[in-house]
Amino acid sequence: MTVGFPPAEGHGAATGRRASRRSGSGWAFAVGLLCAAIGFAVLQPGTAAAQTASFANTKLPKADPNKKMLVTADELVYDYENDKISAVGNVQIYYDGSTLEAKRVTFDRKANTLRAEGDVLLKQPDGKVLTANTMQLTEDFRDGFLDSLRVDTPDKTHFAATRADRTDGNITVFQNGVYTACEPCKDHPEKPVLWQIKAARIVHNQNEQMIYYKDATLEFFGLPFAYFPYFSSPDPTVKRKTGFLMPEFYNNSMLGIGAGVPFFWNIAPDRDLTFDPLYFSKQGLLAKGEWRQRLIDGSYNIRAAGIQQQDIEQFAGLPGYRENRGMVQSSGNFVINSQWQWGWDGTLTSDRTFLRDYGLIGAAETEKISQAYLTGQGDRSFFDVRGMYFLGLSVTDNQDLIPVVGTFNYNYVFGNPIFGGEAGVKVNFNSVSRNEADFVGTSAATSWVGGATGIPPGSCLLSNPNPTQCLLRGAPGDYQRLSGEFYWKKTLTDAAGQMWTPFASARVDVAHANISALPSSYTDGPTLAGQNVLQSGNDDLIRAMPVIGLDYRYPFISVENWGTQTIEPRAQLIIRPNETSIGKFPNEDAQSLVFDDANLFSVSKYSGWDRVEGGSRLNVGVTYTAALNGAGVVSAVVGQSYSLFGKNSFAYGDMANTGLESGLETSTSDYVARFSYSPTNNLEFISRFRFDEANYTLQRLELEGRTSIDRLSVSATYGRYEPQPLLGYYQEREGVLTTASYKLTDVWSVSGGIRYNIAQASIDMTTAAITYADDCFTLALTYLSDYSINGPNNGPNNTVMLTIGLRTLGETKVRSAIGSSSTQ
């Protein structure tokens, strides 16, 4: 590009000083000035974490001769002797969305240079603002320098330098540069920002899309914190860049001190590889890495880690007592169309505690689920099929007791009403395979109270138990069941406001059970009333359950001067035959039976498909709600269930004694109730009760409260449960869990939680954290102590983690296990 005035406009113009406002090619040199200035303004220091950084190659824009340009100044000065032309005083040049402001702009035709002086400010169309005392460029705008440069970007990053030199059209060298992503204090802008990087030289290479820092110092509040003789980061506009990431640090009594610097390899836009070796002073080098790839219809990743341990004695008596340890993990998710997707999650390890020992999972994670799945979601239908393998991660886990599961679920609601009501179909398939029988003791004398290495807490102590001593929580062998149910319901409201809902359903279950040999002491031993013992061998099973019923509700509403109250009595009559083959169907998915207000009006109160409720029943209850003017909302529910005729399913246990001691096993059930009060939207109290139907003793109590007031959030949960020895709970359970968080300022907050086992008079979980987060810096210090992971003889699992994040530069973590034999 040639810059200058046409001869007639340059030498033929009148001499002297005058104010001028004109547009046209006479100021074409300003176009180049803007272009070159834009080239200097592209530097935006960015994230050191290359795979999350965002930098792109920015090229110098070319001047468009067809664009209109407007120049304003107090004066135009023509110096014919030195062949210079200057715009002086309040100079403003507008071109293609950019604005240049300066006290003086001079074009030296002999030297072919441009010079802007005095409070130079360049505003770009994308929002970047560049300021400098002086700006000088060559005629072709490839080379030049700027004095006292400052760059402010729309994403609130800032850069300053005493001088910037540009060479070869793509390399910019900043002398005595400063970079920060922090905003200055509004009240005291003269104070140092929270953090900044000062470097003797900062080199920006646009072709390489890299920024190099030499003799750099990281400062906090103006005080030096860390010195780096050299480091580099990707150009801020690059989304992915090959390079080293932020370092990681660990400390653990079994592993020693560990440190590593991950390396990210940006192989292609759709794939990358992260190599993340960690060296531990006691155990040696842990090699680990991750491969990620995105395809046209989804993405997947593969993670792997392995180590040849140098001091296996640190793990004596634990699963990690071996020389070679490692793992492979993979996950993927792919979209077939707008309704269907498939994928997988997989974990394969050398031993069950490797992931926890080397900090490859969260501190409170107790299992990994490997699964492959296919899922579909329609407007009125749902489809899900998956196979699952559960990997126990605790010291006390025994993998032979944990099942391999395959499931299939399908729900469909017909689009058109049938007999004026809603109708649908539900289908469930379940396949369970387990190597060994999982027996649980029913008393302290027959149980491993705290468990041991490879023995879950509560496991049966006896090698040949009978049903009165231990229950069967998991059946050995293979078991498959297919269930299908058709349902219909319709709600009618009469003139009096009464709501009548007739309903009907029909369900069929077919199953095949191949149960491995169980101890004869269990299969033929003495039993308690209601027990139905699972037998060994092959068996094909079928059962059916037709149901008809009527649900009746009659809400009464009263409007008073203090508010509105509603009383709604409800009765549900269910007619059906007896449940068949109780105890012959292994119960794997319906063991969790909690009778409360939530399932009082459920047609079948079991949590899964392996059991089906039989026998005719009447469920009754009353709901009360009051909306108090200016005082919140009160609600209460109380109810009871009656076994009318036929066999009461809950009085007949299965292999896990499900139903017994549930509060439903008698012809008249226990009373269940719930009471809640919400005085405001930010404060709520909830209580749930179960009272014995004969003597009204409290069998189950749950109290919960939560509030959020200004900067404070608090929650507390209390539970007390009477013993249920036939279900494996032979002691009273009582405890409280509290959590709280408080926002000290707009940037500082603290949080914590504690779980106290009242029955055992001990704390079994504690967590605490302090966090700082603003627009440019994050800091989090977290402490977690958990007694439920390492087993009875290994003490609590104590972990401390420090996380520090600098916006646009990345995040680093320091993790340490303290005061316990656990490894984190």
C-alpha positions, 0 to 999 in steps of 0.5 A: 500500500502506498500512503500519501496525498495526490500531487494536486492535493498535496503541493497545490493546497494553500500554505498556512494553518487552518481548521479542516474537516474533510473525507476522501483519499487525502487522508488515506494514510490513516487507513494504514495507521488503523490497520497497523494499530489493530495489529498491535492490539491483538495480544490478549494473554490467555489460558495456560491450560491449553485445552481450555484456552481460547486463542485464534490467529489474528491477521492485519486487516486490509484497508478497503479503498471503497470505505468512507473515512472521516478525519477531524482536527483543529488544524492541518499543518503542511511542512513543505520543507521537510515534506511532512503533513500533520493533523494537530489538536483533537485529532479523530479519524473514523474508518470502517468501525474503528476510531483513532484519537490523538493530539497529533498525527504526522505523515513523513513522506521522506521516511515513509513513516506515520507518527501519532502522539499525545494520548493516543487511543484506538477503539476497534469494532470488536471493543478492544481499546488500545492506548499509548503515548506515541505510535510510529509505523513504517509506510507498509505498516509491517514494522514500528513501535509504540511507547507507553502502550496499554490494551483493554479488551472486551473480556476484561483482560489488560496489557501494558508495556513501556514500549512495543516493537513490531518486526517481520509483520507478525512478531511483536516484542513488548518491553517491560510488559504487564498482563492481568485479567483483573479489573482495578479497584473502582475506589482506588484505581492506583492500588495494585490489582489482585494479580498480574504478571510482569515480564522483562520481555513478552514476545507475541508470535502470530504465526506460531500463535504463542506468547513467550514470557521472559524473566516473568514474576507473578505478583499478588497485590503488587508483591512478588509471589513466584518467579519464572525465567521463562514460560509460554502460553497460547495466543488468547484466541486459540481454543486448543493448543499443544503445550504444558498445562498447570502443574499438580501436587500431591502428598500422602503417607503411603505414596509420598510427595507427588508432582506432575506437569500434564502435556496436552497434544492438540492432534487435530480439531476433533481429537487430542491427547493429554499425557499426565505423568505423576512422580511419587517419592515413595512409589515411583512414576504413575503414567496416566493419560487421556485420549478424546475424540469428537465424531460427527454424531458424538464423542468418546474418551479413553483414560489409562493409568499404571504404576510399578510400585516401589514400596508395596509394604505401604499397602500391607494387608490392603488390596493395593499390596501388589507391585503392578497396579493400573486402570483403564476407563472409557466413556462415550455418548452418541446421538442417533437422532433427536429421540435416540442415543447410545453410549457407554461408561467403563472402568477396569482396574487392577484392584478395587482401591487403586483409583482412591489410593492415587486420587483418581476419583472424588474423595467420597466416591464409593463405586464405579458403574460400568455400563452400555446403554441405549435410550429413547425418549418420545412425546409419550414413551420412554425406552432404556436398555443397559447392562451394568457392572458395579465396581466397589471401591471401599476396602471392605467391598467384596466383588463376588457379592456385587451383582452384574445387572442387565435392565430394560424399561419401556413406558408408553402412554396411548395418545387417544383416551380409552373409555375416556381415561388415560391408558398405558403400558409398562415393561421391565426386564431384569437380569442379575448374576452374582458369584457368591451369596450375600448373607447379612446378620440379624444380630450383633452376635451373627454380624461383622459389626464394622466389617473387615478387608473384603468383608462388608459391614454387617455381613454374616459371621457364620459359614452355615447360617439358618434363616433366624440368624442371617438373611439373604441380601443377594442370591448367588447364580443367575436370575432373569425376569420379564414383567409387563403391565397395562393400566387405565385410570380416569378422574370424574368430578361430580357437582358436589366437587367430589373426585372419583378415580376408577382404575384398573391394571393387569400385570404378568411376570415370568422368570427363570432362576438358576440359584447356586448351592446355598447352605443346607442350614439356610434352605432347611433350617428353622424359620421365623413367622412370615419367612419364605426361604429361597431354595437352590436350583433351577426354576421357571416361574410365572405370576399374574396380578389383576387389579381394580380399584377406586380412589376417592377425594373430597376437598373442602376449601374455606376462605377466612380473613386470616387466609385459606385452608383446605381439608381433603379426606381421601380413601383408596380401595384396591381389589386384587387376588393374593400374591403368588410364589412369594420367596420363589422369585429372588428379590433383588430390586424391591428390598427398599421398602419405607412406609411413609406418606409418600407411598401411602396411596401407591397401588403397589408399595414395593420399590421394584418389580421383583415383588408385587403387592397382593390382597385387597387393601384400603388406604385412607388419609387426610391432607390439610393445607393452610395458606396464612396471610403473610405467615407462610404455608402449613401442610399436614398428612396423616393416614393408615392402611388396612388389609381387608381380605386375602393374603397380606403380602407384607406379612410374608417375607422373601429371601431379604425378609422384605415387608416384615417389620415395615409397619404394613405386616399387620392387618391394620398398618402403623400410622404415618404422618407428615407435617411441614411449615414454610413461613417464607420462601427461604425457610422450611421445616418438614417432619415425618413420623411412623407410629406403632398401630397398637401402642403408638410408640414412635418407630420412625422419625425424620426432622428436616429444616433448611433456610436461606437468609441473606448471606447464610444458608443452613440445613439440618436433618435428624433421623431416628429409627427403631431396630428392625433385626429381620432386615439386618438393622438390629440396633437403634439408628439415630443421627444428625447431618448439618450443613451450612454456608455463609457468604462473608463478602461478595467474594469470600464464603465459608461452608461446612458439614458434619454428620454425627452418629448419636447412637454410637456417640461419634462423628463419622463425616466432617467437611469444611471449605473456604472459598474466594471467587471474583472476576479474575481469581479463584481459591478454594481450600477444602477438608473432608473426613469420612469414616465410611470408606476405609473399614473399621481398622484404618481410621477416617479418610482425611483429605485436604485440597487447595485449588488456585485459579487465575482467569485466562491462565489456568488452574492448579491443585494441591491434594494431600491425605493427612492424619489417616492410613487412607490414601488420597 
